[in-house]
Amino acid sequence: MKRKNLFFDILITFFAAIILGIKLSVGTYFWTVEGSNFEIGFPKVYYFQFHVDYLHHGYDINNFLFDGLLTWGIVCCVYFLLKSKFFIQN
């Protein structure tokens, strides 16, 4: 029974981290957009676009993975901390 609960807890934190990651990505886009120049990613930029003589863009998969794992780790810590504090199960 505990394995099933742990699986659902991890699943909940996974989808919550995806939603938070999307919100952070959209937020960083609106914070950094200046015409056709913008950056996406928090705390590390994983996608950028800029215009010099023509449109340039690029991405860094390592920063994307770092941001995703960091977001998931923070969501897990907060979720399990709140769960243990407010829903103590014997």
CNS distance restraints for C-alpha pairs under 8 A (distance, minus, plus):
assign (resid   1 and name CA) (resid   5 and name CA) 6.48 0.50 0.50
assign (resid   2 and name CA) (resid   6 and name CA) 6.10 0.50 0.50
assign (resid   3 and name CA) (resid   7 and name CA) 6.09 0.50 0.50
assign (resid   4 and name CA) (resid   8 and name CA) 6.33 0.50 0.50
assign (resid   5 and name CA) (resid   9 and name CA) 6.10 0.50 0.50
assign (resid   6 and name CA) (resid  10 and name CA) 6.15 0.50 0.50
assign (resid   7 and name CA) (resid  11 and name CA) 6.14 0.50 0.50
assign (resid   8 and name CA) (resid  12 and name CA) 6.04 0.50 0.50
assign (resid   9 and name CA) (resid  13 and name CA) 6.24 0.50 0.50
assign (resid  10 and name CA) (resid  14 and name CA) 6.01 0.50 0.50
assign (resid  10 and name CA) (resid  76 and name CA) 7.67 0.50 0.50
assign (resid  11 and name CA) (resid  15 and name CA) 6.37 0.50 0.50
assign (resid  12 and name CA) (resid  16 and name CA) 6.08 0.50 0.50
assign (resid  13 and name CA) (resid  17 and name CA) 5.93 0.50 0.50
assign (resid  13 and name CA) (resid  72 and name CA) 6.90 0.50 0.50
assign (resid  13 and name CA) (resid  75 and name CA) 6.12 0.50 0.50
assign (resid  13 and name CA) (resid  76 and name CA) 5.72 0.50 0.50
assign (resid  13 and name CA) (resid  79 and name CA) 7.13 0.50 0.50
assign (resid  14 and name CA) (resid  18 and name CA) 6.35 0.50 0.50
assign (resid  14 and name CA) (resid  72 and name CA) 6.44 0.50 0.50
assign (resid  15 and name CA) (resid  19 and name CA) 6.30 0.50 0.50
assign (resid  16 and name CA) (resid  20 and name CA) 6.15 0.50 0.50
assign (resid  16 and name CA) (resid  75 and name CA) 7.19 0.50 0.50
assign (resid  17 and name CA) (resid  21 and name CA) 5.88 0.50 0.50
assign (resid  17 and name CA) (resid  68 and name CA) 7.75 0.50 0.50
assign (resid  17 and name CA) (resid  71 and name CA) 5.89 0.50 0.50
assign (resid  17 and name CA) (resid  72 and name CA) 5.01 0.50 0.50
assign (resid  17 and name CA) (resid  75 and name CA) 6.06 0.50 0.50
assign (resid  18 and name CA) (resid  22 and name CA) 6.18 0.50 0.50
assign (resid  18 and name CA) (resid  68 and name CA) 8.00 0.50 0.50
assign (resid  18 and name CA) (resid  72 and name CA) 7.90 0.50 0.50
assign (resid  19 and name CA) (resid  23 and name CA) 6.30 0.50 0.50
assign (resid  20 and name CA) (resid  24 and name CA) 6.14 0.50 0.50
assign (resid  20 and name CA) (resid  71 and name CA) 7.52 0.50 0.50
assign (resid  21 and name CA) (resid  25 and name CA) 6.07 0.50 0.50
assign (resid  21 and name CA) (resid  68 and name CA) 6.99 0.50 0.50
assign (resid  21 and name CA) (resid  71 and name CA) 6.75 0.50 0.50
assign (resid  22 and name CA) (resid  26 and name CA) 6.18 0.50 0.50
assign (resid  23 and name CA) (resid  27 and name CA) 5.98 0.50 0.50
assign (resid  24 and name CA) (resid  28 and name CA) 6.02 0.50 0.50
assign (resid  24 and name CA) (resid  41 and name CA) 7.25 0.50 0.50
assign (resid  24 and name CA) (resid  42 and name CA) 6.83 0.50 0.50
assign (resid  25 and name CA) (resid  29 and name CA) 6.22 0.50 0.50
assign (resid  25 and name CA) (resid  40 and name CA) 5.66 0.50 0.50
assign (resid  25 and name CA) (resid  41 and name CA) 5.60 0.50 0.50
assign (resid  25 and name CA) (resid  42 and name CA) 7.25 0.50 0.50
assign (resid  26 and name CA) (resid  30 and name CA) 6.44 0.50 0.50
assign (resid  26 and name CA) (resid  40 and name CA) 7.61 0.50 0.50
assign (resid  27 and name CA) (resid  31 and name CA) 6.16 0.50 0.50
assign (resid  28 and name CA) (resid  32 and name CA) 6.09 0.50 0.50
assign (resid  28 and name CA) (resid  39 and name CA) 6.95 0.50 0.50
assign (resid  28 and name CA) (resid  40 and name CA) 5.42 0.50 0.50
assign (resid  28 and name CA) (resid  41 and name CA) 6.19 0.50 0.50
assign (resid  28 and name CA) (resid  42 and name CA) 6.90 0.50 0.50
assign (resid  29 and name CA) (resid  33 and name CA) 5.83 0.50 0.50
assign (resid  29 and name CA) (resid  38 and name CA) 6.28 0.50 0.50
assign (resid  29 and name CA) (resid  39 and name CA) 6.01 0.50 0.50
assign (resid  29 and name CA) (resid  40 and name CA) 5.29 0.50 0.50
assign (resid  32 and name CA) (resid  37 and name CA) 7.74 0.50 0.50
assign (resid  32 and name CA) (resid  38 and name CA) 5.16 0.50 0.50
assign (resid  32 and name CA) (resid  39 and name CA) 5.94 0.50 0.50
assign (resid  32 and name CA) (resid  40 and name CA) 7.87 0.50 0.50
assign (resid  33 and name CA) (resid  37 and name CA) 5.77 0.50 0.50
assign (resid  33 and name CA) (resid  38 and name CA) 4.40 0.50 0.50
assign (resid  33 and name CA) (resid  39 and name CA) 7.19 0.50 0.50
assign (resid  34 and name CA) (resid  38 and name CA) 6.30 0.50 0.50
assign (resid  36 and name CA) (resid  49 and name CA) 7.10 0.50 0.50
assign (resid  36 and name CA) (resid  50 and name CA) 6.08 0.50 0.50
assign (resid  36 and name CA) (resid  51 and name CA) 6.33 0.50 0.50
assign (resid  37 and name CA) (resid  48 and name CA) 7.63 0.50 0.50
assign (resid  37 and name CA) (resid  49 and name CA) 5.35 0.50 0.50
assign (resid  37 and name CA) (resid  50 and name CA) 4.21 0.50 0.50
assign (resid  37 and name CA) (resid  51 and name CA) 6.32 0.50 0.50
assign (resid  38 and name CA) (resid  48 and name CA) 5.83 0.50 0.50
assign (resid  38 and name CA) (resid  49 and name CA) 5.46 0.50 0.50
assign (resid  38 and name CA) (resid  50 and name CA) 6.57 0.50 0.50
assign (resid  39 and name CA) (resid  45 and name CA) 6.34 0.50 0.50
assign (resid  39 and name CA) (resid  46 and name CA) 7.69 0.50 0.50
assign (resid  39 and name CA) (resid  47 and name CA) 5.76 0.50 0.50
assign (resid  39 and name CA) (resid  48 and name CA) 4.31 0.50 0.50
assign (resid  39 and name CA) (resid  49 and name CA) 6.46 0.50 0.50
assign (resid  40 and name CA) (resid  45 and name CA) 5.56 0.50 0.50
assign (resid  40 and name CA) (resid  46 and name CA) 6.11 0.50 0.50
assign (resid  40 and name CA) (resid  47 and name CA) 5.13 0.50 0.50
assign (resid  40 and name CA) (resid  48 and name CA) 6.26 0.50 0.50
assign (resid  41 and name CA) (resid  45 and name CA) 4.20 0.50 0.50
assign (resid  41 and name CA) (resid  46 and name CA) 5.37 0.50 0.50
assign (resid  41 and name CA) (resid  47 and name CA) 6.83 0.50 0.50
assign (resid  41 and name CA) (resid  64 and name CA) 7.45 0.50 0.50
assign (resid  41 and name CA) (resid  67 and name CA) 7.31 0.50 0.50
assign (resid  42 and name CA) (resid  67 and name CA) 6.68 0.50 0.50
assign (resid  43 and name CA) (resid  67 and name CA) 6.85 0.50 0.50
assign (resid  44 and name CA) (resid  63 and name CA) 5.74 0.50 0.50
assign (resid  44 and name CA) (resid  64 and name CA) 7.73 0.50 0.50
assign (resid  44 and name CA) (resid  66 and name CA) 7.88 0.50 0.50
assign (resid  44 and name CA) (resid  67 and name CA) 6.72 0.50 0.50
assign (resid  45 and name CA) (resid  60 and name CA) 7.78 0.50 0.50
assign (resid  45 and name CA) (resid  63 and name CA) 6.54 0.50 0.50
assign (resid  45 and name CA) (resid  64 and name CA) 7.74 0.50 0.50
assign (resid  46 and name CA) (resid  59 and name CA) 5.18 0.50 0.50
assign (resid  46 and name CA) (resid  60 and name CA) 4.84 0.50 0.50
assign (resid  46 and name CA) (resid  61 and name CA) 6.63 0.50 0.50
assign (resid  46 and name CA) (resid  62 and name CA) 7.78 0.50 0.50
assign (resid  46 and name CA) (resid  63 and name CA) 5.16 0.50 0.50
assign (resid  46 and name CA) (resid  64 and name CA) 5.22 0.50 0.50
assign (resid  47 and name CA) (resid  57 and name CA) 7.48 0.50 0.50
assign (resid  47 and name CA) (resid  58 and name CA) 5.78 0.50 0.50
assign (resid  47 and name CA) (resid  59 and name CA) 4.25 0.50 0.50
assign (resid  47 and name CA) (resid  60 and name CA) 6.57 0.50 0.50
assign (resid  48 and name CA) (resid  57 and name CA) 5.55 0.50 0.50
assign (resid  48 and name CA) (resid  58 and name CA) 5.56 0.50 0.50
assign (resid  48 and name CA) (resid  59 and name CA) 6.38 0.50 0.50
assign (resid  49 and name CA) (resid  55 and name CA) 7.20 0.50 0.50
assign (resid  49 and name CA) (resid  56 and name CA) 5.65 0.50 0.50
assign (resid  49 and name CA) (resid  57 and name CA) 4.15 0.50 0.50
assign (resid  49 and name CA) (resid  58 and name CA) 6.62 0.50 0.50
assign (resid  50 and name CA) (resid  55 and name CA) 5.98 0.50 0.50
assign (resid  50 and name CA) (resid  56 and name CA) 5.31 0.50 0.50
assign (resid  50 and name CA) (resid  57 and name CA) 6.30 0.50 0.50
assign (resid  51 and name CA) (resid  55 and name CA) 4.52 0.50 0.50
assign (resid  51 and name CA) (resid  56 and name CA) 5.90 0.50 0.50
assign (resid  52 and name CA) (resid  56 and name CA) 7.56 0.50 0.50
assign (resid  60 and name CA) (resid  64 and name CA) 6.48 0.50 0.50
assign (resid  61 and name CA) (resid  65 and name CA) 6.18 0.50 0.50
assign (resid  62 and name CA) (resid  66 and name CA) 6.10 0.50 0.50
assign (resid  63 and name CA) (resid  67 and name CA) 6.06 0.50 0.50
assign (resid  64 and name CA) (resid  68 and name CA) 6.17 0.50 0.50
assign (resid  65 and name CA) (resid  69 and name CA) 6.06 0.50 0.50
assign (resid  66 and name CA) (resid  70 and name CA) 5.96 0.50 0.50
assign (resid  67 and name CA) (resid  71 and name CA) 6.02 0.50 0.50
assign (resid  68 and name CA) (resid  72 and name CA) 6.12 0.50 0.50
assign (resid  69 and name CA) (resid  73 and name CA) 5.96 0.50 0.50
assign (resid  70 and name CA) (resid  74 and name CA) 6.18 0.50 0.50
assign (resid  71 and name CA) (resid  75 and name CA) 6.16 0.50 0.50
assign (resid  72 and name CA) (resid  76 and name CA) 6.06 0.50 0.50
assign (resid  73 and name CA) (resid  77 and name CA) 6.18 0.50 0.50
assign (resid  74 and name CA) (resid  78 and name CA) 6.19 0.50 0.50
assign (resid  75 and name CA) (resid  79 and name CA) 5.92 0.50 0.50
assign (resid  76 and name CA) (resid  80 and name CA) 6.01 0.50 0.50
assign (resid  77 and name CA) (resid  81 and name CA) 5.92 0.50 0.50
assign (resid  78 and name CA) (resid  82 and name CA) 6.03 0.50 0.50
assign (resid  79 and name CA) (resid  83 and name CA) 5.98 0.50 0.50
assign (resid  80 and name CA) (resid  84 and name CA) 5.95 0.50 0.50
assign (resid  81 and name CA) (resid  85 and name CA) 6.09 0.50 0.50
assign (resid  82 and name CA) (resid  86 and name CA) 5.92 0.50 0.50
assign (resid  82 and name CA) (resid  87 and name CA) 7.75 0.50 0.50
assign (resid  83 and name CA) (resid  87 and name CA) 5.19 0.50 0.50
assign (resid  83 and name CA) (resid  88 and name CA) 7.26 0.50 0.50
assign (resid  84 and name CA) (resid  88 and name CA) 5.40 0.50 0.50
